[in-house]
């Protein structure tokens, strides 16, 4: 692609895209949970006395951890052994945080094992069906795979799930998470494939348009999820958006700064929303450039380093501590592998140093004192001046 194909996004363009799009996917009403009334059955004004008082209920176990205020930078950390199984029982002193190569003190710590200690609120799964970037011939197959995943085990999902549909008309989303897989599957069944108006006949302009709409959709999701508490696993089903070529004469200074602003905004929004991204792709997504994203994993420290490839789906998945899976046609297995990360993880925090300037990039490396352990979490963050 030539230099005319470059995208001119801005921080304003990304952040001001309204997330309040028309909600056309079916909503699911969660069953009301009865809450115990401590005054129920008690007689007003009557003093209750007992020689041997007992607890009326046993409180739920609290997450194991240091009950002190969290630091400014908070991380969800997945630790696996060499076989890919969660490493449990770690303590705060097992973790080492390196921020730009300098050690940082772990200020708060939570350990979740998915059995005795569960996250509260539960980890949410956000399943994005990306028909904007999927070949038309593959939409029906992908729908069938998602339907099989949702209806497994009688439609009882292990995690609350939100369905999002990305088309050339924008994004449509389920208004609230649900564990009713059958109900969500009925919505998926109603999704009809159609030939996108943004296609190869548009040439380079089509690539640019798909990039713009996809990047905006990811930013919209992150901005919306940042309003909600809890951790989220965002599973993007599709090949991802195009990785645009750098113009032969390079970017202008203004374009470089816009790219950098967009990268900072999207990276920060995903971290604050506690989103870990995953790339799940069918075999049709296989192409000679499948590993090209690895060229854009390096830190974007200044605006001169910024490129559109730094906002590619697989780059975001890697940098948020997620996975890049596929391409293969067992999408059910790929989705389930992503969800394995849901409930066994650690929550740690630390305070960053004082920033010397706005959007100051810091490289992060978290390790644990266990042989063969593999750690996945955010690979970096942008530090800001005090008061920002």
BATI-316148 format. One record per residue (C-alpha): residue number from 1; residue in one letter; x, y, z. Coordinates in steps of 0.02 Angstrom, whole numbers, padded with zeros to 5 digits. Example, Ala and Ser with C-alpha at 12.3 -4.5 7.8 and 13.67 -1.06 7.14 Angstrom:
2
{atom 1 'a' {00615 -00225 00390}}
{atom 2 's' {00684 -00053 00357}}
//
This chain:
388
{atom 1 'x' {00000 00000 00000}}
{atom 2 'x' {00061 00176 -00034}}
{atom 3 'x' {00069 00323 00079}}
{atom 4 'x' {-00107 00372 00030}}
{atom 5 'x' {-00172 00220 00123}}
{atom 6 'x' {-00113 00273 00295}}
{atom 7 'x' {-00244 00298 00429}}
{atom 8 'x' {-00269 00466 00513}}
{atom 9 'x' {-00344 00419 00679}}
{atom 10 'x' {-00334 00533 00828}}
{atom 11 'x' {-00357 00513 01013}}
{atom 12 'x' {-00517 00613 00994}}
{atom 13 'x' {-00579 00499 00854}}
{atom 14 'x' {-00555 00344 00961}}
{atom 15 'x' {-00619 00407 01126}}
{atom 16 'x' {-00769 00504 01061}}
{atom 17 'x' {-00845 00361 00963}}
{atom 18 'x' {-01007 00333 01057}}
{atom 19 'x' {-01018 00167 01144}}
{atom 20 'x' {-01204 00191 01159}}
{atom 21 'x' {-01240 00101 00996}}
{atom 22 'x' {-01408 00022 00962}}
{atom 23 'x' {-01427 -00132 01067}}
{atom 24 'x' {-01500 -00258 00947}}
{atom 25 'x' {-01440 -00419 01022}}
{atom 26 'x' {-01553 -00499 01147}}
{atom 27 'x' {-01526 -00460 01330}}
{atom 28 'x' {-01533 -00592 01464}}
{atom 29 'x' {-01608 -00561 01634}}
{atom 30 'x' {-01506 -00636 01772}}
{atom 31 'x' {-01609 -00724 01904}}
{atom 32 'x' {-01629 -00622 02060}}
{atom 33 'x' {-01532 -00685 02208}}
{atom 34 'x' {-01621 -00677 02373}}
{atom 35 'x' {-01521 -00588 02505}}
{atom 36 'x' {-01540 -00641 02687}}
{atom 37 'x' {-01623 -00513 02800}}
{atom 38 'x' {-01537 -00512 02968}}
{atom 39 'x' {-01693 -00440 03049}}
{atom 40 'x' {-01809 -00573 02980}}
{atom 41 'x' {-01897 -00673 03114}}
{atom 42 'x' {-01833 -00562 03253}}
{atom 43 'x' {-01958 -00481 03371}}
{atom 44 'x' {-01947 -00292 03374}}
{atom 45 'x' {-01880 -00223 03538}}
{atom 46 'x' {-01848 -00397 03610}}
{atom 47 'x' {-01672 -00430 03672}}
{atom 48 'x' {-01603 -00597 03614}}
{atom 49 'x' {-01496 -00685 03744}}
{atom 50 'x' {-01403 -00849 03735}}
{atom 51 'x' {-01276 -00935 03846}}
{atom 52 'x' {-01197 -01013 03692}}
{atom 53 'x' {-01221 -00897 03543}}
{atom 54 'x' {-01184 -00966 03370}}
{atom 55 'x' {-01150 -00883 03203}}
{atom 56 'x' {-01304 -00867 03094}}
{atom 57 'x' {-01200 -00900 02938}}
{atom 58 'x' {-01024 -00937 02887}}
{atom 59 'x' {-00946 -00797 02783}}
{atom 60 'x' {-00870 -00838 02614}}
{atom 61 'x' {-00682 -00862 02615}}
{atom 62 'x' {-00585 -00703 02580}}
{atom 63 'x' {-00451 -00700 02446}}
{atom 64 'x' {-00283 -00743 02518}}
{atom 65 'x' {-00178 -00589 02517}}
{atom 66 'x' {-00113 -00433 02596}}
{atom 67 'x' {-00262 -00328 02649}}
{atom 68 'x' {-00183 -00158 02618}}
{atom 69 'x' {-00225 -00025 02489}}
{atom 70 'x' {-00178 -00068 02311}}
{atom 71 'x' {-00039 00021 02220}}
{atom 72 'x' {-00072 00132 02069}}
{atom 73 'x' {-00022 -00002 01943}}
{atom 74 'x' {-00128 -00159 01960}}
{atom 75 'x' {-00092 -00321 01868}}
{atom 76 'x' {-00185 -00485 01841}}
{atom 77 'x' {-00052 -00619 01828}}
{atom 78 'x' {-00071 -00796 01759}}
{atom 79 'x' {00066 -00919 01808}}
{atom 80 'x' {00078 -01088 01719}}
{atom 81 'x' {00198 -01232 01737}}
{atom 82 'x' {00288 -01316 01592}}
{atom 83 'x' {00134 -01422 01557}}
{atom 84 'x' {00021 -01269 01546}}
{atom 85 'x' {-00064 -01300 01714}}
{atom 86 'x' {-00092 -01160 01841}}
{atom 87 'x' {00042 -01141 01974}}
{atom 88 'x' {-00051 -01120 02139}}
{atom 89 'x' {00002 -01078 02315}}
{atom 90 'x' {00121 -00936 02272}}
{atom 91 'x' {00152 -00800 02401}}
{atom 92 'x' {00195 -00616 02380}}
{atom 93 'x' {00380 -00648 02407}}
{atom 94 'x' {00379 -00770 02260}}
{atom 95 'x' {00347 -00626 02139}}
{atom 96 'x' {00477 -00506 02072}}
{atom 97 'x' {00424 -00350 01978}}
{atom 98 'x' {00548 -00261 01865}}
{atom 99 'x' {00493 -00089 01803}}
{atom 100 'x' {00616 -00027 01672}}
{atom 101 'x' {00736 -00150 01750}}
{atom 102 'x' {00713 -00080 01926}}
{atom 103 'x' {00633 -00186 02063}}
{atom 104 'x' {00466 -00128 02132}}
{atom 105 'x' {00387 -00179 02297}}
{atom 106 'x' {00229 -00285 02289}}
{atom 107 'x' {00104 -00179 02386}}
{atom 108 'x' {-00050 -00290 02378}}
{atom 109 'x' {-00077 -00471 02335}}
{atom 110 'x' {-00226 -00584 02301}}
{atom 111 'x' {-00223 -00768 02253}}
{atom 112 'x' {-00371 -00851 02166}}
{atom 113 'x' {-00374 -01038 02135}}
{atom 114 'x' {-00546 -01055 02054}}
{atom 115 'x' {-00604 -01180 02186}}
{atom 116 'x' {-00596 -01117 02365}}
{atom 117 'x' {-00561 -00935 02322}}
{atom 118 'x' {-00657 -00862 02174}}
{atom 119 'x' {-00647 -00687 02099}}
{atom 120 'x' {-00787 -00570 02150}}
{atom 121 'x' {-00864 -00516 02034}}
{atom 122 'x' {-00838 -00670 01925}}
{atom 123 'x' {-00720 -00652 01778}}
{atom 124 'x' {-00820 -00600 01625}}
{atom 125 'x' {-00791 -00674 01451}}
{atom 126 'x' {-00817 -00553 01306}}
{atom 127 'x' {-00839 -00651 01145}}
{atom 128 'x' {-00816 -00544 00988}}
{atom 129 'x' {-00880 -00615 00824}}
{atom 130 'x' {-00786 -00515 00693}}
{atom 131 'x' {-00881 -00531 00529}}
{atom 132 'x' {-00801 -00369 00466}}
{atom 133 'x' {-00633 -00456 00441}}
{atom 134 'x' {-00690 -00636 00416}}
{atom 135 'x' {-00707 -00698 00236}}
{atom 136 'x' {-00891 -00713 00192}}
{atom 137 'x' {-00872 -00900 00161}}
{atom 138 'x' {-00813 -00928 00340}}
{atom 139 'x' {-00950 -00836 00435}}
{atom 140 'x' {-01071 -00983 00438}}
{atom 141 'x' {-00935 -01103 00496}}
{atom 142 'x' {-00880 -00987 00636}}
{atom 143 'x' {-01060 -00966 00693}}
{atom 144 'x' {-01079 -01155 00703}}
{atom 145 'x' {-00921 -01171 00809}}
{atom 146 'x' {-00978 -01034 00928}}
{atom 147 'x' {-01150 -01115 00939}}
{atom 148 'x' {-01069 -01280 00987}}
{atom 149 'x' {-00967 -01195 01122}}
{atom 150 'x' {-01118 -01105 01194}}
{atom 151 'x' {-01231 -01258 01197}}
{atom 152 'x' {-01104 -01376 01275}}
{atom 153 'x' {-01151 -01447 01444}}
{atom 154 'x' {-01333 -01405 01418}}
{atom 155 'x' {-01293 -01222 01387}}
{atom 156 'x' {-01226 -01192 01563}}
{atom 157 'x' {-01078 -01077 01542}}
{atom 158 'x' {-00937 -01079 01669}}
{atom 159 'x' {-00916 -00890 01659}}
{atom 160 'x' {-01037 -00747 01627}}
{atom 161 'x' {-01021 -00705 01443}}
{atom 162 'x' {-01055 -00550 01338}}
{atom 163 'x' {-01077 -00571 01150}}
{atom 164 'x' {-01018 -00432 01034}}
{atom 165 'x' {-01044 -00429 00846}}
{atom 166 'x' {-00930 -00325 00735}}
{atom 167 'x' {-00993 -00291 00558}}
{atom 168 'x' {-00962 -00158 00427}}
{atom 169 'x' {-01108 -00065 00506}}
{atom 170 'x' {-01022 -00053 00676}}
{atom 171 'x' {-01032 -00151 00838}}
{atom 172 'x' {-01185 -00225 00920}}
{atom 173 'x' {-01177 -00296 01093}}
{atom 174 'x' {-01273 -00395 01221}}
{atom 175 'x' {-01328 -00275 01358}}
{atom 176 'x' {-01269 -00380 01505}}
{atom 177 'x' {-01169 -00540 01536}}
{atom 178 'x' {-01260 -00706 01551}}
{atom 179 'x' {-01219 -00886 01592}}
{atom 180 'x' {-01365 -00949 01486}}
{atom 181 'x' {-01273 -01018 01336}}
{atom 182 'x' {-01432 -01076 01250}}
{atom 183 'x' {-01506 -00902 01253}}
{atom 184 'x' {-01348 -00825 01182}}
{atom 185 'x' {-01338 -00963 01050}}
{atom 186 'x' {-01513 -00917 00990}}
{atom 187 'x' {-01446 -00743 00955}}
{atom 188 'x' {-01296 -00813 00862}}
{atom 189 'x' {-01414 -00921 00758}}
{atom 190 'x' {-01501 -00764 00699}}
{atom 191 'x' {-01341 -00685 00633}}
{atom 192 'x' {-01344 -00693 00444}}
{atom 193 'x' {-01188 -00682 00340}}
{atom 194 'x' {-01182 -00548 00208}}
{atom 195 'x' {-01052 -00485 00087}}
{atom 196 'x' {-00967 -00336 00166}}
{atom 197 'x' {-00972 -00171 00075}}
{atom 198 'x' {-00791 -00150 00129}}
{atom 199 'x' {-00706 -00277 00017}}
{atom 200 'x' {-00555 -00309 -00093}}
{atom 201 'x' {-00633 -00209 -00235}}
{atom 202 'x' {-00595 -00052 -00133}}
{atom 203 'x' {-00409 -00088 -00141}}
{atom 204 'x' {-00302 -00001 -00010}}
{atom 205 'x' {-00448 00106 00047}}
{atom 206 'x' {-00538 -00051 00103}}
{atom 207 'x' {-00392 -00102 00214}}
{atom 208 'x' {-00386 00070 00290}}
{atom 209 'x' {-00573 00071 00324}}
{atom 210 'x' {-00569 -00100 00407}}
{atom 211 'x' {-00422 -00048 00514}}
{atom 212 'x' {-00509 00110 00571}}
{atom 213 'x' {-00673 00025 00615}}
{atom 214 'x' {-00589 -00121 00703}}
{atom 215 'x' {-00472 -00013 00806}}
{atom 216 'x' {-00616 00100 00857}}
{atom 217 'x' {-00720 -00051 00906}}
{atom 218 'x' {-00580 -00117 01018}}
{atom 219 'x' {-00560 00052 01099}}
{atom 220 'x' {-00749 00069 01124}}
{atom 221 'x' {-00756 -00101 01210}}
{atom 222 'x' {-00612 -00055 01325}}
{atom 223 'x' {-00686 00114 01370}}
{atom 224 'x' {-00854 00033 01409}}
{atom 225 'x' {-00780 -00109 01511}}
{atom 226 'x' {-00674 00012 01613}}
{atom 227 'x' {-00836 00068 01696}}
{atom 228 'x' {-00867 -00107 01762}}
{atom 229 'x' {-00772 -00192 01904}}
{atom 230 'x' {-00684 -00358 01885}}
{atom 231 'x' {-00570 -00446 01764}}
{atom 232 'x' {-00620 -00482 01583}}
{atom 233 'x' {-00559 -00604 01451}}
{atom 234 'x' {-00589 -00532 01277}}
{atom 235 'x' {-00590 -00672 01148}}
{atom 236 'x' {-00585 -00601 00971}}
{atom 237 'x' {-00645 -00730 00845}}
{atom 238 'x' {-00574 -00689 00674}}
{atom 239 'x' {-00409 -00652 00588}}
{atom 240 'x' {-00399 -00475 00657}}
{atom 241 'x' {-00388 -00313 00559}}
{atom 242 'x' {-00262 -00273 00422}}
{atom 243 'x' {-00084 -00226 00468}}
{atom 244 'x' {-00059 -00073 00360}}
{atom 245 'x' {00104 -00045 00268}}
{atom 246 'x' {00213 00102 00312}}
{atom 247 'x' {00214 00230 00170}}
{atom 248 'x' {00370 00222 00063}}
{atom 249 'x' {00412 00402 00111}}
{atom 250 'x' {00372 00372 00294}}
{atom 251 'x' {00245 00460 00405}}
{atom 252 'x' {00234 00645 00433}}
{atom 253 'x' {00276 00710 00606}}
{atom 254 'x' {00091 00745 00636}}
{atom 255 'x' {00042 00568 00584}}
{atom 256 'x' {00175 00493 00698}}
{atom 257 'x' {00108 00590 00846}}
{atom 258 'x' {-00071 00537 00809}}
{atom 259 'x' {-00017 00355 00798}}
{atom 260 'x' {00072 00369 00964}}
{atom 261 'x' {-00078 00451 01049}}
{atom 262 'x' {-00190 00309 00987}}
{atom 263 'x' {-00070 00176 01049}}
{atom 264 'x' {-00057 00256 01221}}
{atom 265 'x' {-00245 00274 01235}}
{atom 266 'x' {-00286 00096 01183}}
{atom 267 'x' {-00150 00016 01289}}
{atom 268 'x' {-00203 00115 01443}}
{atom 269 'x' {-00389 00082 01416}}
{atom 270 'x' {-00362 -00106 01405}}
{atom 271 'x' {-00258 -00107 01565}}
{atom 272 'x' {-00379 -00001 01665}}
{atom 273 'x' {-00526 -00107 01606}}
{atom 274 'x' {-00432 -00263 01666}}
{atom 275 'x' {-00448 -00339 01492}}
{atom 276 'x' {-00339 -00483 01435}}
{atom 277 'x' {-00357 -00504 01247}}
{atom 278 'x' {-00353 -00667 01148}}
{atom 279 'x' {-00341 -00698 00961}}
{atom 280 'x' {-00440 -00850 00900}}
{atom 281 'x' {-00440 -00888 00714}}
{atom 282 'x' {-00507 -01021 00593}}
{atom 283 'x' {-00397 -01103 00461}}
{atom 284 'x' {-00455 -00978 00330}}
{atom 285 'x' {-00355 -00847 00422}}
{atom 286 'x' {-00191 -00934 00379}}
{atom 287 'x' {-00079 -00826 00271}}
{atom 288 'x' {00106 -00803 00235}}
{atom 289 'x' {00111 -00650 00346}}
{atom 290 'x' {00036 -00734 00499}}
{atom 291 'x' {00190 -00698 00604}}
{atom 292 'x' {00215 -00520 00543}}
{atom 293 'x' {00142 -00453 00705}}
{atom 294 'x' {00299 -00506 00798}}
{atom 295 'x' {00390 -00363 00714}}
{atom 296 'x' {00280 -00242 00813}}
{atom 297 'x' {00297 -00313 00988}}
{atom 298 'x' {00438 -00194 01036}}
{atom 299 'x' {00396 -00053 01156}}
{atom 300 'x' {00331 00108 01080}}
{atom 301 'x' {00426 00231 01189}}
{atom 302 'x' {00412 00388 01085}}
{atom 303 'x' {00302 00448 00944}}
{atom 304 'x' {00442 00412 00821}}
{atom 305 'x' {00425 00226 00861}}
{atom 306 'x' {00238 00222 00825}}
{atom 307 'x' {00167 00119 00682}}
{atom 308 'x' {-00006 00053 00642}}
{atom 309 'x' {00058 -00123 00667}}
{atom 310 'x' {00078 -00085 00853}}
{atom 311 'x' {-00112 -00088 00865}}
{atom 312 'x' {-00134 -00257 00781}}
{atom 313 'x' {-00247 -00384 00869}}
{atom 314 'x' {-00109 -00511 00901}}
{atom 315 'x' {00006 -00375 00968}}
{atom 316 'x' {-00128 -00321 01092}}
{atom 317 'x' {-00159 -00502 01142}}
{atom 318 'x' {00025 -00530 01178}}
{atom 319 'x' {00049 -00366 01271}}
{atom 320 'x' {-00102 -00392 01384}}
{atom 321 'x' {-00045 -00566 01437}}
{atom 322 'x' {-00167 -00662 01327}}
{atom 323 'x' {-00141 -00794 01194}}
{atom 324 'x' {-00128 -00802 01004}}
{atom 325 'x' {-00212 -00964 00950}}
{atom 326 'x' {-00244 -01046 00782}}
{atom 327 'x' {-00269 -01040 00643}}
{atom 328 'x' {-00361 -01206 00646}}
{atom 329 'x' {-00541 -01258 00631}}
{atom 330 'x' {-00567 -01319 00809}}
{atom 331 'x' {-00628 -01151 00873}}
{atom 332 'x' {-00716 -01231 01020}}
{atom 333 'x' {-00550 -01296 01085}}
{atom 334 'x' {-00467 -01127 01057}}
{atom 335 'x' {-00604 -01034 01153}}
{atom 336 'x' {-00596 -01159 01297}}
{atom 337 'x' {-00407 -01137 01308}}
{atom 338 'x' {-00432 -00951 01331}}
{atom 339 'x' {-00562 -00977 01467}}
{atom 340 'x' {-00441 -01089 01563}}
{atom 341 'x' {-00358 -00927 01617}}
{atom 342 'x' {-00516 -00863 01701}}
{atom 343 'x' {-00510 -00914 01884}}
{atom 344 'x' {-00333 -00966 01933}}
{atom 345 'x' {-00229 -00808 01937}}
{atom 346 'x' {-00146 -00680 02050}}
{atom 347 'x' {-00186 -00496 02076}}
{atom 348 'x' {-00036 -00390 02124}}
{atom 349 'x' {-00002 -00204 02128}}
{atom 350 'x' {00140 -00081 02148}}
{atom 351 'x' {00173 00105 02140}}
{atom 352 'x' {00266 00175 01990}}
{atom 353 'x' {00405 00304 02005}}
{atom 354 'x' {00370 00487 01977}}
{atom 355 'x' {00351 00518 01790}}
{atom 356 'x' {00470 00641 01708}}
{atom 357 'x' {00351 00677 01565}}
{atom 358 'x' {00178 00629 01500}}
{atom 359 'x' {00153 00459 01417}}
{atom 360 'x' {00318 00393 01487}}
{atom 361 'x' {00332 00211 01435}}
{atom 362 'x' {00386 00082 01565}}
{atom 363 'x' {00434 -00095 01521}}
{atom 364 'x' {00365 -00226 01641}}
{atom 365 'x' {00432 -00397 01682}}
{atom 366 'x' {00355 -00507 01817}}
{atom 367 'x' {00441 -00668 01868}}
{atom 368 'x' {00410 -00799 02003}}
{atom 369 'x' {00534 -00900 02102}}
{atom 370 'x' {00480 -01069 02032}}
{atom 371 'x' {00578 -01172 01904}}
{atom 372 'x' {00492 -01184 01735}}
{atom 373 'x' {00353 -01063 01780}}
{atom 374 'x' {00283 -00957 01638}}
{atom 375 'x' {00210 -00787 01684}}
{atom 376 'x' {00085 -00690 01578}}
{atom 377 'x' {00029 -00514 01618}}
{atom 378 'x' {00041 -00338 01546}}
{atom 379 'x' {00209 -00309 01464}}
{atom 380 'x' {00214 -00122 01497}}
{atom 381 'x' {00119 00036 01541}}
{atom 382 'x' {00122 00222 01508}}
{atom 383 'x' {00162 00323 01664}}
{atom 384 'x' {00085 00496 01683}}
{atom 385 'x' {00130 00655 01773}}
{atom 386 'x' {00057 00679 01947}}
{atom 387 'x' {-00122 00737 01940}}
{atom 388 'x' {-00156 00661 01769}}
//
